[in-house]
């Protein structure tokens, strides 16, 4: 294995075609993308055998008890705020309104985990649709019949190392999305209890729902970035056609755009849909 690595490194300075030299990095990226698509299609419920989600569900009943008590406090606060004086007689329509709000809020609190899983299924369906027609990244045609010199060989080596780093960042981004969901999912019932408070109190619940929707549907932006980015080919390859170093950097630029969009998926969703 060690000799194979040494041989691989030495090949960068033997004058082999540039396309072959950076193909190793491109192959790593394409393999990473295939793994990413597999991860994007996995629901957090089933991630890594479901061990993390089992812990979330074990914690949920205890947190739901707190949420039920919190809901009663929030409803009392809302009733006091809307009547201003609890000694005054409340009209029947106000009582019915409060009762309906309490019933709806109680149903949301009790079914917060079910709503969360439904969002996971919707996002998974989007990924199943976006996986169709995926095209792997390829090197520029200009690199296929061009031999490398010493400087170009060194650049090719650095480009391949950059592909490894970007591949790691891509995997990290996808795993971190799962981690964020696992962190906030147990708190779903507590956050939903605030929805009954109205006005500024309900902002807590809406902030949680916005965060959950954002983290859940990040995978859609990531899948779109991969599909659109790979279809762009080698970005910038039409510029400086005779510059072999620039042509080697073009696939790296393309991958950098994809990884940047994937890491900024949360921000893109928040700005686009005011989440």
C-alpha positions in Angstrom: 0.0 0.0 0.0 2.9 2.4 0.9 4.7 1.6 -2.4 1.5 2.2 -4.3 1.1 5.7 -2.7 4.8 6.5 -3.5 4.3 5.3 -7.1 1.2 7.5 -7.4 3.1 10.5 -6.2 6.0 9.9 -8.6 3.6 9.7 -11.5 2.8 13.3 -11.2 6.3 14.1 -12.5 6.7 11.5 -15.2 5.0 13.5 -18.0 1.8 11.6 -18.1 -1.3 13.2 -19.5 -2.8 15.9 -17.2 -6.3 14.3 -17.5 -5.0 11.1 -16.0 -3.1 12.9 -13.2 -6.1 14.8 -11.8 -8.6 12.0 -12.5 -7.8 10.4 -9.1 -9.1 13.6 -7.4 -12.2 13.7 -9.6 -12.9 10.0 -8.9 -12.7 10.7 -5.2 -15.2 13.5 -5.7 -17.6 11.4 -7.7 -17.5 8.6 -5.1 -18.2 11.2 -2.4 -21.2 12.5 -4.3 -22.6 9.0 -4.6 -22.2 8.5 -0.9 -23.8 11.9 -0.2 -26.8 11.0 -2.3 -27.2 7.8 -0.3 -27.0 9.9 3.0 -29.5 12.5 1.7 -32.0 9.7 1.0 -31.8 8.4 4.5 -34.3 9.7 7.0 -32.9 10.9 10.4 -35.1 8.2 11.9 -33.0 5.5 10.2 -29.6 7.2 10.2 -26.8 4.9 11.4 -29.3 2.2 12.3 -31.6 4.6 14.1 -29.6 4.6 17.4 -29.6 8.4 17.7 -33.3 8.7 16.9 -34.1 5.9 19.4 -32.5 8.1 22.1 -34.5 11.1 20.9 -37.8 9.1 21.2 -36.8 7.8 24.7 -36.3 11.4 25.8 -39.4 12.7 24.2 -42.1 11.5 26.7 -40.3 13.2 29.6 -40.0 16.5 27.7 -43.6 16.2 26.6 -44.7 16.2 30.2 -42.9 19.5 30.7 -44.5 20.8 27.4 -48.0 19.9 28.7 -47.4 21.9 31.9 -45.9 24.8 29.9 -48.9 24.8 27.6 -51.2 25.4 30.6 -49.1 28.3 31.7 -49.0 29.8 28.3 -52.7 29.5 27.9 -53.3 31.2 31.3 -50.9 34.0 30.3 -52.8 34.5 27.0 -56.2 34.5 28.7 -55.0 37.1 31.3 -53.5 39.2 28.6 -56.6 39.2 26.4 -59.1 39.8 29.2 -56.9 42.3 31.0 -58.9 41.7 34.1 -59.6 38.1 35.1 -62.4 39.2 37.4 -64.5 40.5 34.5 -66.9 38.1 32.9 -65.7 36.6 29.7 -68.0 36.4 26.7 -69.0 33.0 25.3 -67.2 33.6 22.0 -64.0 34.4 23.8 -64.3 31.2 25.9 -65.0 29.1 22.7 -61.9 30.8 21.1 -59.7 30.0 24.0 -61.0 26.4 24.1 -60.3 25.9 20.4 -56.8 27.3 20.7 -56.1 25.0 23.6 -57.4 21.9 21.8 -55.4 22.7 18.6 -52.2 23.5 20.6 -52.6 20.4 22.7 -52.9 18.3 19.5 -49.8 19.9 18.0 -47.8 19.3 21.2 -48.8 15.7 21.4 -48.1 15.1 17.7 -45.0 17.2 17.4 -42.9 14.1 16.7 -45.4 12.8 14.1 -45.2 16.2 12.3 -41.4 16.0 12.4 -41.4 12.6 10.8 -43.8 13.7 8.1 -41.4 16.5 7.2 -38.6 13.9 6.9 -40.7 11.9 4.5 -41.5 14.9 2.3 -37.8 15.8 2.1 -36.9 12.2 1.3 -39.4 12.2 -1.6 -37.8 15.3 -3.0 -34.4 13.7 -2.9 -35.7 10.6 -4.7 -36.9 12.8 -7.5 -33.6 14.8 -7.7 -31.4 11.7 -7.8 -32.7 10.9 -11.3 -30.3 11.8 -14.1 -27.2 12.5 -12.0 -24.1 13.1 -14.1 -20.6 12.6 -12.7 -17.9 15.3 -12.9 -15.4 14.9 -15.7 -12.1 16.6 -16.5 -11.7 19.1 -19.3 -11.1 17.7 -22.8 -8.1 19.9 -23.1 -6.3 18.0 -20.4 -6.5 14.6 -22.1 -3.7 14.9 -24.5 -1.4 17.4 -22.6 1.6 16.1 -20.8 2.8 17.7 -17.5 6.0 19.3 -16.7 7.5 19.7 -13.2 5.4 22.8 -12.2 2.2 21.4 -13.7 2.8 18.1 -11.9 3.1 19.9 -8.6 -0.1 21.8 -9.3 -1.9 18.6 -10.2 -0.8 17.0 -6.9 -2.2 20.1 -5.0 -5.5 19.9 -7.0 -5.9 16.3 -6.1 -5.3 17.1 -2.4 -7.9 19.9 -2.6 -10.4 17.4 -4.0 -9.9 15.3 -0.9 -10.4 18.3 1.4 -13.5 19.4 -0.4 -14.9 15.9 -0.4 -14.4 15.8 3.4 -16.2 19.1 3.8 -19.1 17.8 1.8 -19.5 14.7 3.9 -19.1 16.9 7.1 -21.9 19.2 5.9 -24.3 16.4 5.4 -23.5 14.7 8.7 -23.7 18.1 10.5 -27.2 18.5 9.2 -28.3 15.2 10.8 -26.6 16.4 14.1 -28.6 19.6 14.1 -31.8 17.8 13.7 -31.0 15.4 16.5 -30.2 18.4 18.8 -33.6 20.2 18.3 -36.0 17.2 17.7 -36.4 16.4 21.4 -37.5 20.0 22.1 -40.3 19.9 19.5 -43.1 19.6 22.0 -41.8 22.4 24.3 -41.4 24.8 21.3 -44.9 24.0 20.0 -46.4 24.8 23.4 -45.4 28.4 22.9 -47.6 28.6 19.8 -50.7 29.0 22.0 -49.3 32.2 23.5 -50.1 34.5 20.6 -48.1 37.5 19.4 -44.6 37.7 20.8 -44.9 34.5 22.8 -45.7 32.4 19.8 -42.5 33.6 18.1 -40.6 31.0 20.0 -42.7 28.2 18.5 -42.5 29.7 15.0 -38.7 30.1 15.3 -38.5 26.4 16.1 -40.7 25.4 13.2 -38.6 27.6 10.8 -35.4 26.0 12.1 -36.8 22.5 11.7 -38.1 23.1 8.2 -34.7 24.7 7.2 -32.6 21.8 8.6 -34.9 19.2 7.1 -35.0 20.7 3.6 -31.3 21.6 3.4 -30.8 18.4 1.5 -32.9 19.7 -1.4 -30.5 22.6 -1.9 -27.5 20.3 -1.6 -28.9 17.9 -4.2 -29.7 20.8 -6.5 -26.2 22.2 -6.1 -24.6 18.8 -7.0 -26.8 18.2 -10.0 -26.5 21.8 -11.4 -22.8 22.1 -10.6 -21.8 18.8 -12.2 -23.8 19.8 -15.3 -21.8 23.0 -15.7 -18.8 20.8 -16.6 -15.4 22.5 -16.0 -16.4 26.0 -15.0 -14.1 28.6 -16.7 -12.5 26.1 -19.1 -13.3 28.3 -22.0 -11.0 30.9 -20.5 -7.2 30.6 -21.0 -7.7 27.5 -23.2 -3.9 27.1 -23.7 -3.0 27.4 -20.0 -2.7 23.9 -18.6 -2.6 25.0 -15.0 -5.8 27.0 -15.4 -7.5 24.0 -17.0 -6.5 21.8 -14.1 -8.0 24.4 -11.6 -11.3 24.5 -13.5 -12.8 21.2 -12.1 -11.6 22.3 -8.6 -13.5 25.6 -9.1 -16.6 23.7 -10.0 -16.4 21.5 -6.9 -15.7 24.6 -4.8 -18.9 26.2 -6.0 -20.9 23.0 -5.1 -19.4 22.7 -1.6 -19.9 26.4 -1.0 -23.6 26.1 -2.0 -24.0 23.0 0.2 -22.5 24.7 3.3 -24.6 27.7 2.6 -27.8 25.7 2.1 -29.3 26.8 5.4 -28.7 30.5 4.6 -30.1 30.1 1.1 -33.3 28.7 2.5 -33.7 31.3 5.2 -33.1 34.2 2.8 -35.3 32.8 0.0 -38.3 31.8 2.1 -37.8 34.2 5.1 -37.4 31.3 7.5 
